[in-house]
């Protein structure tokens, strides 16, 4: 078994032994950059994203997202035809902007939109419709003209497709519900969020599913 294959198994099983599996995967992907730069930088960018997602403090999140951005910048150079290279670069960039604050995020808008849309064009179904989810969220949270290209109607359209394409990941439902609320479609928001609670837990992501479910329950309680 190669170095990269070992790292990929650890990444896939990131919740079985957390955070050890992700940290070891990170180390192996860094070592594997000499073996396959495209695959290693792409997987390292994804690994850093997940390290940040599970992190408990903003400082830890910022550090991991920033490392994911650096890896993603290299990934899109060595693997420009891969949806995941563009996706994880854009996802880390968007999340880093949110952690650092609105002023920082404004500098990232063009790159997020560019690489998010490239991922969307290459494979919209990748990782439970991640490109659709990312860009749907982007058009919801991005400021509108003349600062950015925010568009709540476009956001809802993309997120509805995300739920249809990747119904197993309830993060799609959460983002769609929040977009509906932004459009004052409370009935639709309540419906999609309640449907999310009936979705079975993903076997390899029970913790992440639980984290998302808590956010959905909290949002429903406020409605």
N, C-alpha and C positions, 0 to 999 in steps of 0.2 A: 504494500500500500504506500502510495506516495505521500509526501508532506502535505500537499494540497488536499488530497483525499481525506487524510486524517483531520485536517482543519475543517473541511466541509461537514464532516460527520459531527464534530463538536458544535459547529454553528447550527446545524439542523436540530441538535439535541440541547439547545442552549438553556432550556429550563430544567433539564434533568439534574444538573449539578451547577447551580448558579451561585456566584458569578464565575466560578472556576472554568467552566467550559468555554465561555466567551473570551475570557482573558487568555486562555491557552490557544484558542483559535486565532485571536489577534496576533499572538507571538508567532505562530506557525505561518500565518499569511504574510507577515513581514519578512520572515525567512524565505518564503516561497517566491518572493518577487523576482529573484534571479532565475527561477525555474519557468515561470509563466507570468509575465508582467500584467497582461490584460486581466487574467483570471484572478491573480493575487490582489491587485489594487482594487478591483471591483468588489471582491469578497471582503477585503479589509474595510472598505467604505461601508458595506452592509453591516459588518460586525460592530464597527464603531457606532453606527446608528442604534443597534440593539443595546449596546452597553449604555448608551445615553438614555434610551427609553426606560430601562429598568432602574436607572440611577435615582437616588433619593434627593440629591441636592442640585441646585442650579449650577453650582461650580463644577460638579462632576459631569453634568449634562453638557455644559458649554465646552469642557475639555474634550469630551468624546465626540461631540458633533463637529468640533473644529478639526479633530484628527480625521474624521470621516470626510470632511470637505477636502482636506489635503490629499487623501487617498483617491477621492472621487475625481479630482482635477487630473490626476494621472490616469485613472481608469478610462475616462472619455477620450484620452489621447491614444492609449494602447488598444482600446476596444470600442471604437466609435460606432460600430454596428450593433452593439449589444444594448438592449433595453435596460437591463439591470445596471449597467455602468452609468447611464444617464439618470436613471431613477434614483439610485442611492446618493449620487452627487447632489441632485436637486433636493432630495428629501433632507439630507444633512444641512444643506444651505438654508432651506426654509426654516428648519427647526432651530438652527443656530441664530438666525435672525430674530426669532420669537424670544429666545432666551436672553439675547443681548439687548432687546428693546426695539421699538418702532423705528428709531432713527437709523440704527444699524441695518435693519431689514430692508430699508429702502434701497440700499446699495446693492442688494442681492436680487432684486426683482427681475431684471432682464435675464440673468443667468438661470434663475429658477424656472422662468417661463420657457426659455429656450430649451433647456435640457429636459424639463418635464414634458414638453410637447414632443421632443424627439423620442422619448420613451413611449409616449402615447402612440406615435406613428409606427414604431417598430413592433410593439406588442402590448396592446391595451389591457390584455388579460393577465399579464405577469403578476405573480404573487397576489392572488385574490383581487385583481383589478387595481393594483397599486398606482399605475399611471393615471387612471381615471380618478381615483381617490385623491391623489396628490394635486392634480390640476383642478378638480372640483373644489377642494379646500382652498387652493391658491386663489381662485376667482372669487371665493367668498370673503377671504381675509384681506386680499390685496386692496389698497385704496383705489377708488375710481379715477376717471380722467379728471384733471390732466396729470396727476401724479403717477397713477398706475393703470392697470387694465382690469380692475375689479369689475365683476359682472355677476350679480346674484342669479340671474336667469340662466346664464351659461353654467354657473356652479351647480345649480339644481339639476340641469340636464345631464351633466357629467356624473354627478353622484347617483342619480337614478340608474344610470347605466352601470355604475360601479356595484350597486346593490344587486342588480340583475345578473351581472357577470360573476361577482364574488360574494354570494350571499352567506358563505360560511364565516366570513370575517365581519363581526358586528361593528367594527370601527367604521365600515362603510355606512351602516345604518345611523350611527351616532352623528357623523358628519352631515348626512342628508337631513336628519332631524333638526340639526342646528341651522342648516341652510333654510329649511322650511320656516323655522321660527323667525329668521331674519327677514323673511318675506311675509311675515304675519299669517302663515298658514298653520295655525296651532293644531287644528284637527288632523292634518296630514302628518305633522311632526309627532303627535301623540301616537298615531297609528303605526308609523314606521318604527318608533322606539319600542313600543310594546311588542311588535313582531320580533325585534332583535332579542328580547328576553327569552323567546321561545327557541332561539337557534342553539343547537347542541354545542357544547364546548369543543374546541379544536383539541385533539388528543395531544399534539406536540406543543401547544401554546396555552395550557390551562391558566397559567398565571396572567398572561397578557389578556386573555379573554375575560378573566375576572376583574382585572384593572379597568377594562373598557366597560364591563357590565356595571361596575360601581358608578362610573360617570353617567351612564344612561339612567340608572335608578335615581341618582341625585337630580338629574335634569327633569325627569318625570315628576319627582316630588315637588319641584318648584312650579310646575305648570298648573 
